[in-house]
Amino acid sequence: MTTFNRRYHITTFGCQMNKADSERMAGILEDMGFEWSEDPNQADLVLYNTCTIRDNAEQKVYSYLGRQAKRKHEHPELTLVVAGCVAQQEGESLLRRVPELDLVMGPQHANRLQDLLEQVFAGNQIVATEPIHIVEDITKPRRDSTVTAWVNVIYGCNERCTYCVVPNVRGVEQSRTPEAIRAEMVELGRQGFKEVTLLGQNIDAYGRDLPGTTPEGRHLHTLTDLLYDVHDVPGIERLRFATSHPRYFTERLIRACAELPKVCEHFHIPFQSGDNEVLKQMSRGYTQEKYRRIIDTIRRYMPDASISADAIVGFPGETEAQFENTLKLVDDIGFDHLNTAAYSPRPGTPAAVWENQLSEEVKSDRLQRLNHLVAIKASERSQRYLGRTEEVLVEDQNPKDPAQVMGRTRGNRLTFFPGNIAELKGKLVQVKITEIRAFSLTGEVVVRQPVTI
Ligand code: SF4
């Protein structure tokens, strides 16, 4: 195959799972001899890794694609690929809409990119959206960071939340073995990565599909067991995991996080709504009381832990009183960060065809009111950092001020401080916090004075 000196470009929409898939696909393309091109208009292969969750992401994909399809008329050798959730959902109809496309591939097929492209280069137009059993990752991702990395531990989701397309597009749960995960992390540690985030759409489901149970009937390989399994990987200084599901979140997991020093005191646990009836309509499988109990337990073990979550407002049929229950939950818990979204119907999901949809005005009014409260609560949560010394893992230069570097605290607050990136990249630095904002901090390096005894 004559792929030498060819350039590729990937634009990624959506969640961390998509970003991790894009990194794997970039790794495959580089193994095939492609080189990265920042500018899609200079690339010989353009891949859009798409998302159907975010409102405008899907529209953006179509407009970007339209431009590339036009370019293909002048450059017929251009290869056009759509991967991810839009590809999975639209399948062949995407080809009818954009006949210039060469390859449409669902997220489960990311590891097969080379195979699929070889068929494209042999002159075929390919649609790969059938469910497949995911074979173990043998690909080396091209990671966007050299300090922090994502590691997939479970693909797919067996839940059936009524607003979500993930089960349709990413298929059933498939856990990787602890050995494969550990091997990937050992390699990351060897390459100098310092922080790993273990990823899954519903990470608490990890291990349910792996063989083996304990004498008490518990699955042998749970997320908690996995944290113990990988905690001592040399070089990896910090561990995080996402996304947690309140239905399956256990006290055993909380205890492990409190006990294992490398696991950061930050929990991302979407609650989606603070109202039990809405939660039922969403098929989330827990109540707001259970959610509060989880947070109480976390705070009992780790009083300073950061808590973030996702919430949806304007779900079909949500009344003003039900929305106020969400406000109340946010007010009571005091999140460090909350990703908020107005409900938007996703094709192929149950709630999309319900008749009790709310108007855009009501949804956007609720979203604004919630966001206002979120910013107030996040500012309050930031107060506790003022004057404190925090451990920051330096990831990069501050793009707005080259005299500063930036990184994250263990609680996941973005932090800036004066420093030289060439010296500090990948280092854990003690930083005294001198300025706080709702979602970020500024500080200065703590210089340790030698102690004479
Ligand atoms: S747990 Fe629910 S919201 Fe999350 S991926 Fe699965 S179906 Fe979607």
Boltz pocket constraint, residues with backbone or C-beta under 6 A from the ligand:
constraints:
  - pocket:
      binder: B
      contacts: [[A, 157], [A, 158], [A, 159], [A, 160], [A, 161], [A, 164], [A, 165], [A, 166], [A, 167], [A, 201], [A, 202], [A, 245]]
      max_distance: 6.0
